[in-house]
């Protein structure tokens, strides 16, 4: 994604779980980094988007983190979910869910879509 962002010149907001990952993301060309270990995701997304929300999001985590990003989509924003890393090594069915606030999606015309990659 970061390579495509550089090629097509779009700004990225990268969400990480551990601060030590920040230098890796920045060295790969990431513009903004939010570390959920020590930053409020919602507040930072609002700050970085001047309160407008995220226009486009690509998510490989899902779960609560993915839901929080979906809740911060701009009006008519789009989110593509292609993975569920939040469920990695989980046996708790709740970790497989991505709770979304339906009225927010309905009244703001946001789109959340899923898909997988196929090889062969």
Residue pairs with C-beta under 8 A, 6 or more apart in sequence:
1 12
1 58
2 12
2 14
2 25
2 28
2 29
2 30
3 28
3 29
5 11
5 12
5 29
5 30
5 31
6 29
11 31
11 32
12 29
12 30
12 31
12 32
13 31
13 32
13 33
13 34
13 45
13 48
13 54
14 25
14 30
14 31
14 32
14 33
14 34
15 33
15 34
15 36
15 41
15 61
15 65
15 69
16 22
16 25
16 33
16 34
16 35
16 36
17 35
17 36
17 37
18 35
18 37
19 35
19 37
19 38
21 35
22 33
22 35
25 33
26 33
32 48
34 41
34 44
34 45
34 48
36 65
41 65
41 68
41 69
41 72
42 68
42 71
42 72
45 53
45 54
45 69
45 72
46 53
46 72
49 55
49 72
49 74
52 74
53 72
53 73
53 74
53 75
53 77
54 69
54 72
54 73
54 74
54 77
54 79
55 73
55 74
55 77
55 78
56 77
56 78
56 79
57 69
57 70
57 73
57 77
57 78
57 79
57 80
58 79
58 80
58 82
59 65
59 66
59 69
59 79
59 80
59 81
59 82
59 83
60 81
60 82
60 83
60 84
60 85
61 83
61 84
61 85
61 86
62 81
62 83
62 84
62 85
62 86
62 87
62 96
62 98
63 84
63 86
63 87
63 95
63 96
63 97
63 98
64 86
64 98
64 99
65 86
66 79
66 81
66 86
66 98
67 98
67 99
67 100
69 79
70 79
70 98
70 100
70 105
70 110
70 112
71 100
71 101
71 104
73 79
73 108
73 110
73 112
74 108
74 110
75 108
75 109
75 110
76 108
76 109
76 110
77 108
77 110
77 111
78 110
78 111
78 112
78 113
79 110
79 111
79 112
79 113
80 113
80 114
80 115
81 98
81 112
81 113
81 114
81 115
82 114
82 115
82 116
82 117
84 96
86 95
86 96
87 95
87 96
90 96
100 112
104 110
105 112
